[in-house]
Amino acid sequence: MRDESGIQMEQPVLIFEQVTGKKRRFARNQFVLQNITFSMEAGYIYGLMGENGAGKTTLMNYILNETILYEGHIYIEGIDIRTARAQALNHIGFVSEENPFFAHCTCRENAKLFGVFYDKYEKNTFYQMMDAMNLPADKIYGKMSRGERLKFQLAFAIAHRPSLYLLDEVTAGMDPVFRTEFFHVLQQLIAKERVCILMSSHLTAEIETRTDYVGVMEKGKLVLFGESLDIIPQVNQKCKKGEITE
């Protein structure tokens, strides 16, 4: 990819290009994204904020869920996810309460079962990350605390070496010590690998201090997008006016 002057530019990791959801016939109260356009480059943490129901999780689902219908294009590492989904998903690490691992299996068993779906999965890296997070690989996933499940998910994501991390409201309810450890791991990823991170949160202070760029969702629309230090003051003004709520 080159800019207007012909200088070679690095390809964005994630691109949304005029993405608008299609409503299904006969389905009521459908919520869809509306004309979303933005891109994310490697080396940065991006925040996604907005009140409950604004479209934060929905935006991530457009990437992950192949049954969602939409116009426009979503590219990951230049791959259109609609035409080469399996290839695109190889580049994604997803951490969320909704991540579907087997509750009756151990972390080791889950990693083995799901690792086969990723071309770059490295079991040694998985065990190294589990050790670094002081989490035993033989623990039953369904018997783990919320924090332990998130640690496992992050260790597994790191082990298959994605370039795009999707973190959906993962810091909600985290204790301060674990939150500090969690962001330390993310900063190490940014420093060592060609990755970018998209994390949704309803916590303005966290987005302001932990992210480089932020997008603000309202009713399925991306109403603000830019550097966090520029966008957060605008969000605070909207909150004061009652235009949005945290």
Salt bridges, closest charged atoms under 4 A:
GLU10 OE2 - ARG194 NE 3.40
GLU77 OE2 - ARG194 NH1 2.52
ASP80 OD2 - HIS73 ND1 2.87
GLU97 OE2 - ARG146 NE 2.33
GLU97 OE1 - ARG149 NH2 3.77
GLU122 OE2 - ARG161 NH1 3.96
ASP138 OD1 - ARG108 NE 2.82
GLU148 OE2 - LYS139 NZ 2.92
GLU169 OE2 - LYS56 NZ 3.97
GLU169 OE1 - HIS202 ND1 3.35
GLU193 OE1 - ARG161 NH2 3.35
GLU206 OE2 - ARG179 NE 3.07
GLU243 OE1 - LYS238 NZ 3.26
